Amino acid sequence: MPNAVFPAITPDRVHHWGGAALLVARRGVRGAPPSWSPLPFTPAEWQVLHGLPRWRQAEWAAGRLLAKTVVSKVTGRPVGEVEILPRADGSPRLSVPGLQVSLSHTAHHVAAAVAPGAVGVDLCEVSAAPSVRRAAPHVLSPAERRLTRDSPELLTAAWALKEAAVKAGRRCLSGEAPRRVRILALTPPLLSGGRRALVGGAGTATLALVLP
């Protein structure tokens, strides 16, 4: 079911917000081997790709291709000259000086965002609301859970905002990092620490973009 609470983000079109560029697309054929088409990956990227479990390869390829497309549209560089490799902490490192990148996947969608500084993007399918509800006490404070009013769209927005914020800080959702990010409001989104946040509906998913 599409997200009816937040503004729709048009897929397959680069959106500019707060200095960041964002692109969202529906996932293609899942599980297809990355060798069925000449994908524009560098030798180092191919090495990373082939080192992943087979079930993870299509997801990894989809995210990198989308991110390369955004960077190409923003900078004019050919897609094949854009390289995205994992840092030691697992976060994506972009080869283009002065730009940072963030990626997110679900079973049905993929999103990529680039910005001159730190950036975090996250997708959460609205259908995942029951799982979010069960995990919420570990990530959301009582006050934040009250903001969601147990709405599937607001629950997934809260989860995506936390995830995007900790990605922007190159942290993970486990531990204390999500507790240090406070959600003050959801419609419109307002975060602590002067962070700027955007929430939108991406088909059947909720998307959050966070900039420090």
N, C-alpha and C positions, 0 to 999 in steps of 0.2 A: 504493500500500500504506500503510495507516495506520501512524503512529508507535507502536511497541509498547514503546519504552524509557521514555518519559516519561509522566506522568499526563495523561489526556485533558482537554482544555478544552472544555466543552460549548458548542457554537455557539449564537448568537442569545440568549445570556443574559449579563447584565452580571456580571462577576466582580470582586471587590474584593480587593486585595492590597497591603499596605504603604502604604496611603493612595492608591493608584491604582485607577482603574476601567478595566476591560478588556472589550472586546466583539469577538468573532470571528464571521465569517459566510462562507458559501460565496458565490463570485461568481455573479451572475445571468447574464443573456444578455449575452455579450460583443459589443461592436461596435454595439450598438443605439444610435441617436441619442438624446441626452439630452432631446430635445424630445417623446418619445412619452408622457411623463407630466408633470404639473405639479410639478416638483421644487422643494423649498423653499429655493431659493438667493436670496441678496441680489443686487441689481444688480451690485455689484462682483464677486461670485463668478461670475455669468453672463458678465461680461466676460473673466475669466480663463479660464473654460471654453471659450468660443468662440474664444479665442486659441490653444488647444492643437490639435495635429494630431488628426485624426478618430480614429485608432487609440488615442489616449491619453485621449479624452474620457470614455469609459465607465468606465475605471479611476479617473480623477480623481473622477468623480461618485460612484462606489461608496464610495471612501474618505471623502469629505466627508460623505456621507449617514450612514455608520456613525458617524463621529465626532460629528456633530450629535446623533444618537440617544443616544450615551453621555452627552454633556453635558446633554441634556434630562432624561435619567433621573436624573442626579446633582444637577442644580440646579433642576429643575422648570420651566425656561424652555421656551417653545415652540421646536420645531426650527427654524422659519423665522426666529427672532430670534438664532440662533447663527450667527456668521460666522467662516469660516476662510479666511484669505488668505495667500499666500506672503510670507515675509520676503525681504530682498535676497539672503540666502544660500540661498533655496529652501525653508527649513524652514517648517512651517505655524505661523501665528500665530492664536491664538484670541481672539475679541473679549471673552470673559468674563474680567473681572479676577480675578487670583489663580489661574487655571488654565492649564496648558500641555498641549499635545496632541502625539501622535506617531501616524503612520500607516504601514501597510505593505500591499503587495499582492503576490500571485502570480497566475498564470493562473487559479487555482482558489479562492483565499481572499483575504479582506481583513480587516485588524485595525486597531483604533483604541484608544488608551489616553489617559486624561487624568489629571492629578495636580496637586496644589498647587504643585509645583516641577518641575524638569527631569525628563523621562521619555523613554524610548526603547523602541520596540517593533519587532520584525522577524519576518517569516515567511520560511521557506525550505522549499520542497517537498523531501521526501525523495528524489524522483526526480532532483533536481538534484545529488545527491552526486558524480557523476563530474565535473561542472563545478567544484564546490567543491574536489575533490581536486586538480584541475589548478591552481587559483588559490591553494591553501593556502600554498605557500611565500612568497607575497607578503603574506599576512595573518597567518598563524599561525606562531609560533616552532616550532623542532624539538620542544621539550618539550610544547607545546600539541598538535602533530600526534600525538605519542605518546599523549596522553590520548584521542584519538578512536579509537584502535585500528582505524582504517580502516573503522569501522562507519558505514553511511549515516546512521543516526539521530544518532550522536555528531558526525559531520562537519558535518551541517546545524545541529546545536545550537551547535557552536563558531562557525560562520559567523554564525548569527543573534545570538548573544551579542555578538560583536564589532560587528556592524552596529547592534544596539540600543544598545550602550554609546557608540559614536561619535555616534549620533543624539541621545542624551541630552546630549552635550557640544556639539551643533550642529557636528559635524565630518563629514567624509566618509570612506569606506573606503579611499580612495587616500592616499598619503603616509604620514607617520609616526603618524598618530592611532591606528590599530588596534594598533600595536606598544606604545603607551603603556598599553593595557588588557591586563592579563595574566589569562589563564584559569588558575586554580589547580586547579580540579576541575570535572567535568561532571555527576556524579551523586552528590550534588546540586550544582548550579552554584555556583561560588565565584570571585569576581573580585577583582582587586587594588583598592587605593584605597578600601576600605570600601564599594564599590558593592554594592547588593542586586540579586539576579537571580532570576528565575523562568523555568523552561523547561517547556513542556508540548507535548503532541501536539494539533494542530488538524487533525483529519482526516488528509489525506495530507501535511500540512506540519508542520514543527517551529516553534514560536513561542518567542521570548525577550522578556522584559520586564526592563528595567534601570532602576533608580533610583539616583541618586548617593548 
